[in-house]
Amino acid sequence: MVEAVIVVPVLMVLVLVVIQVVLWAHAAQVVHLAASEGDRAARSSGGGAVAGAGVARSVVQASGLAPSSVAVAVTTEPGALARVTVTAKAESILPGFVLPVSSSVIGPIQEFRSGE
């Protein structure tokens, strides 16, 4: 009986930690997918920063992450590169425990260049 009083709470905390890690991994995967898809849209011919941000936000909304905890930034770097950065906070089941996730993808902007 004494062992159960010690072991059961430890196992419950262990289960909660495992669930929290799984929620963090899911959020990290969603954020990376949103950054990749946003970058693809921003780099495509006729795309741009607005298209990239819109696609990234739609991926995040479809995943079920809280939109209030997500920030999307699309910038154009020197040398015709587009960078999409998505940051969010993973859902937390442990009180006072916040895990941020972030992903940044950069790639060349596709454009037509005539006769160079």
Secondary structure by P-SEA (a helix, b strand, c coil): ccccccaaaaaaaaaaaaaaaaaaaaaaaaaaaaaaaaaaaaacccccaaaaaaaaaaaaaaaccccccbbbbbbbcccbbbbbbbbbbcccccccbbbbbbbbbbbbbbbbbccc
